[in-house]
Amino acid sequence: MPDERLAIDGGDPVRSEPMPKRRLLGVEEKEAVIKLFDEAIESGNAFGYGGPAEAAYEAAFVEFMGGGYAKGVNSGTNAVYGALGALQLEPYTEVIVPPITDPGGVMPVALLNLIPMVADAAPGSYNTSAEQIEPLITDRTSAILIAHIGGEPVDMDPVVELARRHGLRIVEDCAQAHGARYKGRLVGTFGDTAAFSTMFGKHHCTGGQGGVVYTTSEALSWEVRRFIDRGKPFGLDAPANVRAGLNCNSDELSAAIGLAQIRKLPQIVSNRRRAADMFAEGVSSLRTVSRAALLPDTEPVYWFLRVRLELDRLSVGKEQFCAALNAEGIPVTASYRHIPCEAPWFRDRRVFGTSGLPWSAPQYGGDRSPDFDVSNTIAATSEHFNVGIHENYGQAEVDDIVAAMRKCEQAYAR
Ligand SMILES: Cc1ncc(COP(=O)(O)O)c(C=O)c1O
């Protein structure tokens, strides 16, 4: 007889087998890399960067996006850096940044001597919206940096309209949203520039680290190329480097992996959507757990699956509920509270030594307080948790997730 108690209380877990591995890298990537080495050994020339493999990967990326221009870089952080830097925003202007994002999705703002202004999330969301952005706009604002967190698209039409009305640039951070769609259109195509992370944990990768800067503007694509490669005068008739920039280049090896990977991306996206839909269907009869409400007319790509918990119907808090799920063999993350203005570097103004720059610059005439109203964000992070689904989760895994949630609900419902 199975022990029906919760596993956290000593009972048998719903799932005793580990969840399936992603198996993101396979023979296709291995063969692409071996081919590169074979060519290097045969020719005597080391593979470098900016060669045929990068061109092929960038062309495949552009094809996936349905047009535009792509430039491989060496991380998602540097993709954000490049996507912002290409816009040549005036230093000490304000950039509105996402309520939840990876540190690498916001640090480039301050490193470019721009002032990050943290927008709150839309109610019930990890993402911001035009309503939260608008009150932050001043005559010092130069750009809006959007992040489609968890692969859920931001409500872009009102953001685009707002930016147009105020003459602001838009940068989309699509690190977690490869292939996500808003009203049928791929995220990354709404802004002036967009950044993708292609480190190994993302939907598709270029190896251990990597990123892509994407734009639909040819003029901006040249700015991107120059800025991510020390200001080299690409597309210009200039004798030497035209502006200061870092070396954020990708390389042939990463691109060879990326080319094999991007061919797998459509399947990865559709499998994740299928798993998320099966989950939503599975938990529809539960009273305390549901898939987080999605914006209408969006097709998320579920970098993780955001789950809403009705805490007022439970006798335990979210931490306990999630600990119980983990004990049942279901990997979940209780909290995704990555709010830029709560981070020590942001609060302590530690960007350029102890100078307090960029906030302390005499040229900056705005409010220097590190405090922002992120009450919706805090509420959303306390009412949701993340299930780490991926493309190899099928019906059996989803059934186990749902069964564990049902079991925890029955034990903890009030
Ligand atoms: C939203 C977002 N932006 C930026 C980054 C930074 O990307 P990377 O880790 O490739 O530098 C990440 C990484 O997870 C991210 O999730």
The ligand as an ORCA input file, in Angstrom:
! r2SCAN-3c Opt
* xyz 0 1
  C      15.720     38.852    -19.107
  C      17.203     38.622    -19.173
  N      17.999     39.589    -19.638
  C      19.324     39.424    -19.727
  C      19.925     38.245    -19.339
  C      21.402     38.128    -19.405
  O      21.783     37.139    -20.306
  P      23.176     36.352    -20.135
  O      23.081     35.505    -18.918
  O      23.286     35.563    -21.401
  O      24.245     37.401    -20.039
  C      19.139     37.191    -18.872
  C      19.737     35.909    -18.439
  O      19.090     35.024    -17.937
  C      17.739     37.377    -18.782
  O      16.939     36.412    -18.317
*
